[in-house]
């Protein structure tokens, strides 16, 4: 049985709320494109994550102050925000959004992995998604791989603190290196990426080929896409401009369609995410399986 979803009290966003938020969001993205054109190289990603966000999380060790894992994941920020809940843009607190997200993520993943009771997330960071899923007893084993030393160390400390080291574990992988020994763990595994491949926009085809060669049983990619956006809709337009301004990947879903057409993979599901923490961070899901599994030696 999957983790039941928390149903928050929400207020639908008004037209004035949306108009103001979209205008501000698009303006920020356009300014970023004009004034600070970003090229998402490995140095930029390292600065933002390993030496930035994950380093701060490791230094702060906020999990030591939380009485439970769920309270650590949810946080205590009661300020209101606009977010996507069950496919609608609404107002709710940060705290309620992240409590809702735990159940929403659990339901989403469970719907697309059949009877699997273990999951391997690549690009896991410090394992936020894995720790959220660990609240669902269906998962026997949750494994996270990342290139960030700080993310991996933070994940291991969190797992140890909440006595989850037997279920939630971490290791290293460089997705751009086909010879990385971490790829051996993908053989026969159910694999998840969650806003991970967006960070390697100029190597996304190479990385998918590396994953495919490793022989996973099934892959769930949850990533941004420009090909499924309708630019006549303000939210989609805001997402497109944001993706371009951040130099996130734009080719993944098109490439998966090409592999499907060639008979190298089978795309078994595709859908738009029903939840998102911001107006522009709208994700899409594509589930695929190798047509002919070749296990890396």
N, C-alpha and C positions, 0 to 999 in steps of 0.2 A: 504494500500500500504506500503510495507516494505521500510526501509531506502535504498536509492540508493547507490550503491557501488562506492566509489572513486577509480579511475583507475590510479595508480601511474606510473610514468616513471621508468622503471627498466632496468637493464643490466643483461642478463643471466650470471650466474656464470660460469667461465671457468673451464676446467678440473684442471688447476693448482690451482685455487681458492678452488675448492672442495677437491682436494687431500690434500692440506695444512690444510684446516679447519678440515677435518675428522681425519687426523693424530693427530692434536693438541687436538681435542675433546676427542678422544679415549684414548690418553695418559693421559689426566687429569682424566678421569674416572677410568682407571686402577690404577693410582697412589692413587686415593681416596680409592679404594677397598683394596689396599695393606697397605697403611700407616695410614688410618683413617677410618677403617671399621665402617660404620654408622648403628645404629639401631634406626629406626624411632619410638621412644616412644613418649608419650604425652609431656614429658619434652622437647624433641628435637623440636617438632612442636611448642610448646609455645615459646621457645627461638627464633626460626626462624621467627615466625609470630606475635603473640600477643605482645611479649616483644621485637621483632625485627622490621620487616618490618612495621606492622600496627602501632606500637608505634612511629616509625620515621615519618610515613605519618601524624599521628595525631599531632605530635610536629611541623612538618614543615608547615602544613596548606597551601600547595602550591595552593590550589583552590582559596585562597583569592587574588592571584596575576594574575589569569587567567580571561580575560574579558568574556569568555563564557565557558560553560561546555565542549563543544567539544575541545576547546583549552587546557583546563586542562587535558582531557583524552589523547590528542595527544602529548602534550609536545612540546618543541622547539629544540630537539636534531636533528641537521642536519647531524650528522656523518653517514657514510655509514656502512651497515651491510649486512650479508647474512641472508636471511629469506625465508620462503616458501610462495609464492603468487600464487594463482590459481593452486596449485599443482606443481609448479616449484621452484627450488632454484635459487634465483636472488639476485642481489645487489640493495639496495635502502636505503634511509635514515630511521633512527628510526622514525622520524616524519611522513614520508609518509607511513611506515608500519602500524603505529597505526591509522592513518586516514583511510587507506584501511580496517583495521580490524573491524572498527565500522560497515561498511556496510556489510562486509563478515559475521560477527557474526549475524547481523539482518536477512540476507537472510537464513542462515543456520537454525536458530531457527524457523523462520516462516515456513520453509518447513516441519517441523516435529511436529507442534503443532496444526494442523488443524485450527479451527476458534477461538482458545483460545485468549482472550485479557488480561489475567492476567497470571503471571508467578511467581513461588516461587523458588528461588535459595537457596539451602542449601550448607553451606561452602562458603558463599558469600564474606568473607573478609570485605573490606570496600565498596563493591558493584560496582567495576569497570564494570563488565559485565552489571549490571542492569542500571547503568548510561549511558552506551553506547546504550543499548536498548531503553532507555527513549527518545532518539533522534528520534525514530520511533514512529509516532503518533498512531500506531495500539494498543499500550499497554496502557490499562486503569489503571492497577495496577501491580506494580512490588514490590515483597516482598523478602527480604533477611534475612536468618537466619544463625548464626554463633556462635561458642563457644567463640570467641575472644571479650573481652570487648572493647579493643582499636579499633578493626575493626568496631564494631557496632557503637561506638561513632563517629569515623571519618565519617562513612557513613551518620549518622544522621546530622552531621554538614554540610557535602557537600550538602545533600538534602535541608537543610534549606537555605544555602547560595544561591543556584540556584533556590529557590522557587519551589522545587519538593516534598515537604514533603507530599503532598496529593496523589502523585502517587508512590513514591519510599520510602519504609519504612523498618525498620530493627527490628529484635528481636533475642533472644538467643535460641540455641538448642545444646544439647550434643548428637550427633548421636549414641554414644556408649551406651547410657542409654535408654533402652526401655520405662522407666517410665517418661522420660522427657516430660513436658507438651507441648513443641514445636511441638511434633509429631501430635498433634491434628490439626494443621494448614495444614497438608499434605492431609487430607481427601478431596477427590474430586478435588485436585489441579493438575495443570500441573507443574511438578517439574524438575528442572535443577541441575545437578552437573557439575562443570567445573574444572578439575584438583583439585578436593577436596578429593575424596576417595583415591587418590594416597597417601595421608598423613596418612592413617590408614591401612597399609598393612596387619597387623596381626589380624584385626577385620573386614575385608571387608565383609565377609559372614554374620556376625552378624548384621552389619549396614544395608545391603540390606534387611535382614529379618525384621528389625525394620521399614524400609521404606515401605516394602510390607504390613506389618501388619497395617500400618496407613491408607491404602486405598487411595492412589493417583489415579487420573484418568489416568495419563500418566507420565512416567519418561524419561528424556533425560539425559543419562550419557555420558559425554565427558571426557575421562580419557585415560591414557597411557595403552598400552596392549603389551604383548610380544607374544601373540598367533597369532597375525595378521602380525607379522614381518617376512620378508624373510632375513635370515642372510647372504645370498650371495650378498645383496645390501649394500654398505657402509653406507648409511644413516640409514638403519634399524639396522645394526650391531652397529653403534654409539648409536642409541636409546636404544638398549638392554643393552649395557654395562653401559650406563648412568643410566638407571632405576635400575639396580642391584647395582650400586655404591651408589645410593642415598637411597636405601632400600624403593623404592616406591612399591605400590601394583602391583602384577603380576597375580592375580587370578580372578579379577572381571568378565571379559568377559566369562571365562570358567564357572564360577558359574552361570551367567545369562543363558548360554546355558543349564546347568543342570536343572535350574528351568523351562525353556521353555520345555525341554524334559519331565519333570514331569507333565506338564500341569498347573503349578502354575502361570506362566506369559505367555504373548504372545510377542515375539520379533517381532516388526513391521518394523524396519529399522536398517541398520548397514552401516556405511561408514567410510572412512578415511578422516580426516580433510584436507581441501584444503589450510589451512594457518597455520603458526607456526612462532614464533619469533626467533627460533634457529634451528640448524640442528638436535638436539636431542629431542626437546620438541614436538614430533609428537604425536598428539592425535587421538583417534578413537571415533566414536559415536555409541551408541547403544540406541535405543528407544524401550521401553517396556511398557506394560500395565498389571495390575493384571488380571489374568483369573477370579478370584472370589474376588471381592473387599470386604474386611472386615474392617469396620471403627473401629478404636480404641475407647474404651469407657473410 
